[in-house]
Amino acid sequence: MNTALVIIVLSMLIFLVVFYLKRTKEKRKAWEAEREKIKEYGEKINEETRNKNK
């Protein structure tokens, strides 16, 4: 009985760790994509400003 409980608890902990790591990876990808969009927008504005001043 105790062995079964230990196995169940360890399985749950492993699941939680894997789930957390997967979620963190997805959030990081979304953050990097958003950062890239902001960077492109900033470069576009800078380019428009440079061209406006010429």
HELIX and SHEET records of a PDB file:
HELIX    1   1 ASN A    2  ASN A   53  1                                  52    
END                                                                             
